[in-house]
């Protein structure tokens, strides 16, 4: 790392206001990344060798000699590394992940029971004595054993072998099944929660009781803040710099609460506290989920009258209503009434589709609302859409809408339960972008979703989505430039261009040339958000 002065070639220099605080490597410098293969993801998919960053934005993007004037730049020699814009996840549940009880430890990248043991043993070295190691959602037993063996979770003995001095709890999807080690079994058994000799906890009520017990025992506000830091840091290590959070179901504080339940009125506070302290290192966009069965939707009505969409700053900002706007989708449900209210208030709406018919009812309701209150400029979205047809894709496109796509079928999908039709959607030209839908039924890791979108293969290597594969460039575009549209921030985020926010990820291998299986292993060597280095475990920069 060195300092440079002189004039930045082919870019206008930007003066630094007196007393301004510039996010960079040091408070008195800005950042230059040089000698890289920097995929800008601009309209021409330009690849350049260097960028200059000042006041949190790109001021030069190009090739050739690097010259700058004014305040010094800290220069990082990329040595030919691949660089991409910071990944935007347009639909996930990062706030739920941050509010998990215990020290949440993702298992989405484990490919065997031995991997689980290794991940947990490593995690234990970082924690205080006796601290809980937990994994709630984001993985599936399907990818923990070879394809020729029945899927299963680790046993109590296997977890004890990995971590004897810390209680462990791992729970699949929304409500289990789950597993624990001996220390965890003692805790749950004392509360009357049934645990098998092998450490197994049945799905449904037993898992609900176990998860609730951990929430009640472990979740203080400080622990929620620590969990929020961990969740953001995990994403940054994967190159994810912006999250559009899709909310949670309202917690009832009973065993019926699953992994997707939290207090809708307080769950954002740990993240906002980090923002106040200057410790929110990624961009957070917040959707508000509403699941009322009352045709009058009083909570939604109150939200629309008393909150502001797209309100906030560069790091944290409100979004729209979603991923649910009301219960149901059919003509007798409150869905249509809710959609009318959202449109009249001028808010963005996002809903999700998982079946072969629900997208039809949703888009037909959008059309009915549009006939009364135009929604063309509101950017309404349907997410997941494993079975959407081109007819309904075109009908949504005519309304100015978009599709949020995810590779969640990667974990446990089959040829009968596959999708979405990536190839059809990309070729159609509707506004589309990628998401993870992590961390309940899907992983957050974007590279797993990119593997699935480009190969059509699930976690067991079975080809389940043949004919709908897209290219690596296409799916990366969906995760970067195209996702700016979903935030209404396409002029600020999603590509490496002069004037845009300086969010980048420097990758540990070349995404465009590695073998397919290596896509799942890609990580960020260091990650920059708004010109500030926020992830740098190898201390490349600092």
PyMOL commands that set and color helices and strands:
alter all, ss='L'
color gray80, all
select helices_A, chain A and resi 94-98+113-124+141-143+156-162+182-190+205-218+221-237+269-276+298-306+335-345+358-372+390-398+409-412+422-428+446-455+472-479+481-487+516-521
alter helices_A, ss='H'
color red, helices_A
select strands_A, chain A and resi 2-4+30-34+37-39+47-48+50-54+57-62+73-77+82-85+87-92+103-104+133-136+168-171+178-180+200-201+240-245+249-250+261-262+283-288+316-321+350-353+381-384+402-406+431-435+504-507+524-529+532-535
alter strands_A, ss='S'
color yellow, strands_A
deselect
rebuild
show_as cartoon
